[in-house]
Amino acid sequence: MRKIAAKWIPKCLNVDQKRARVEATRSICARFENDVDFLNRIVTMDETWVHFYDPETKQQSMEWRHSGSPRPKKFRVQKSAGKILASVF
């Protein structure tokens, strides 16, 4: 046995959310194949709340596992009181 750290995963998506992302990507690829100049006309913007948090250190998240077992996964679910709005263009 050996002690290994968990792998951080930002979001846990369900099957429907994953399927919607694949469909959106295929739609954009199809439009790009028909119109090469398509990407030059796109401006994207995203807003997200960025929470301040005190993550568990790698040492704190380590677990004893057999050498053949997969790494454990941890999702960031606990939010702290402080947050800022980030806008990206």
C-alpha positions as a LaTeX table, in Angstrom:
\begin{tabular}{lrrr}
\hline
Residue & $x$ (\AA) & $y$ (\AA) & $z$ (\AA) \\
\hline
Met1 & 0.00 & 0.00 & 0.00 \\
Arg2 & 1.02 & 3.57 & $-0.54$ \\
Lys3 & $-0.33$ & 6.98 & 0.39 \\
Ile4 & $-1.62$ & 9.09 & $-2.54$ \\
Ala5 & $-3.22$ & 12.53 & $-2.81$ \\
Ala6 & $-6.67$ & 13.24 & $-4.27$ \\
Lys7 & $-7.08$ & 14.84 & $-7.71$ \\
Trp8 & $-8.95$ & 18.19 & $-7.71$ \\
Ile9 & $-11.89$ & 18.38 & $-10.12$ \\
Pro10 & $-13.51$ & 21.82 & $-10.56$ \\
Lys11 & $-17.06$ & 20.67 & $-11.37$ \\
Cys12 & $-19.05$ & 17.46 & $-11.31$ \\
Leu13 & $-21.09$ & 17.40 & $-14.54$ \\
Asn14 & $-23.99$ & 15.02 & $-15.10$ \\
Val15 & $-24.57$ & 13.15 & $-18.37$ \\
Asp16 & $-26.99$ & 15.77 & $-19.77$ \\
Gln17 & $-24.55$ & 18.63 & $-19.14$ \\
Lys18 & $-21.72$ & 16.71 & $-20.83$ \\
Arg19 & $-23.97$ & 15.93 & $-23.82$ \\
Ala20 & $-24.97$ & 19.62 & $-24.15$ \\
Arg21 & $-21.31$ & 20.67 & $-24.23$ \\
Val22 & $-20.52$ & 18.12 & $-26.96$ \\
Glu23 & $-23.50$ & 19.26 & $-29.06$ \\
Ala24 & $-22.51$ & 22.93 & $-28.75$ \\
Thr25 & $-18.94$ & 22.11 & $-29.80$ \\
Arg26 & $-20.13$ & 20.12 & $-32.82$ \\
Ser27 & $-22.39$ & 23.00 & $-33.87$ \\
Ile28 & $-19.50$ & 25.50 & $-33.72$ \\
Cys29 & $-17.24$ & 23.11 & $-35.68$ \\
Ala30 & $-19.92$ & 22.70 & $-38.38$ \\
Arg31 & $-20.30$ & 26.47 & $-38.75$ \\
Phe32 & $-16.52$ & 26.85 & $-38.96$ \\
Glu33 & $-16.33$ & 24.29 & $-41.79$ \\
Asn34 & $-18.93$ & 26.24 & $-43.80$ \\
Asp35 & $-17.51$ & 29.72 & $-43.10$ \\
Val36 & $-13.77$ & 29.97 & $-42.38$ \\
Asp37 & $-14.12$ & 33.63 & $-41.32$ \\
Phe38 & $-16.68$ & 32.62 & $-38.67$ \\
Leu39 & $-14.22$ & 32.64 & $-35.75$ \\
Asn40 & $-12.97$ & 36.17 & $-36.53$ \\
Arg41 & $-16.48$ & 37.57 & $-35.84$ \\
Ile42 & $-16.93$ & 35.95 & $-32.41$ \\
Val43 & $-16.53$ & 37.90 & $-29.18$ \\
Thr44 & $-17.14$ & 35.90 & $-26.05$ \\
Met45 & $-17.58$ & 37.02 & $-22.49$ \\
Asp46 & $-17.99$ & 35.08 & $-19.28$ \\
Glu47 & $-18.69$ & 36.16 & $-15.72$ \\
Thr48 & $-18.09$ & 34.03 & $-12.69$ \\
Trp49 & $-17.96$ & 34.50 & $-8.96$ \\
Val50 & $-14.54$ & 33.62 & $-7.59$ \\
His51 & $-14.72$ & 32.52 & $-3.97$ \\
Phe52 & $-11.83$ & 32.78 & $-1.55$ \\
Tyr53 & $-11.24$ & 29.45 & 0.11 \\
Asp54 & $-8.60$ & 27.72 & 2.16 \\
Pro55 & $-8.07$ & 24.45 & 0.28 \\
Glu56 & $-6.91$ & 21.29 & 1.93 \\
Thr57 & $-3.20$ & 20.78 & 1.36 \\
Lys58 & $-1.90$ & 17.79 & $-0.56$ \\
Gln59 & $-0.53$ & 16.35 & 2.67 \\
Gln60 & $-3.94$ & 16.66 & 4.36 \\
Ser61 & $-5.78$ & 15.00 & 1.46 \\
Met62 & $-3.49$ & 11.96 & 1.15 \\
Glu63 & $-5.00$ & 8.51 & 1.76 \\
Trp64 & $-3.60$ & 5.02 & 2.03 \\
Arg65 & $-4.45$ & 3.05 & $-1.14$ \\
His66 & $-3.31$ & $-0.11$ & $-2.90$ \\
Ser67 & $-0.83$ & 0.55 & $-5.69$ \\
Gly68 & $-3.36$ & $-0.47$ & $-8.40$ \\
Ser69 & $-6.32$ & 1.60 & $-7.15$ \\
Pro70 & $-7.29$ & 4.87 & $-8.87$ \\
Arg71 & $-6.68$ & 8.27 & $-7.33$ \\
Pro72 & $-9.54$ & 9.59 & $-5.18$ \\
Lys73 & $-11.43$ & 12.65 & $-6.51$ \\
Lys74 & $-12.46$ & 15.67 & $-4.47$ \\
Phe75 & $-14.90$ & 18.33 & $-5.59$ \\
Arg76 & $-14.75$ & 21.90 & $-4.35$ \\
Val77 & $-18.14$ & 22.29 & $-2.74$ \\
Gln78 & $-17.51$ & 24.48 & 0.28 \\
Lys79 & $-17.48$ & 28.19 & $-0.46$ \\
Ser80 & $-16.11$ & 30.87 & 1.82 \\
Ala81 & $-17.59$ & 34.24 & 2.75 \\
Gly82 & $-15.33$ & 36.32 & 0.48 \\
Lys83 & $-15.87$ & 36.47 & $-3.27$ \\
Ile84 & $-15.27$ & 38.72 & $-6.31$ \\
Leu85 & $-16.90$ & 38.89 & $-9.74$ \\
Ala86 & $-14.49$ & 38.07 & $-12.58$ \\
Ser87 & $-15.38$ & 39.06 & $-16.16$ \\
Val88 & $-13.35$ & 37.62 & $-19.02$ \\
Phe89 & $-13.55$ & 38.69 & $-22.69$ \\
\hline
\end{tabular}
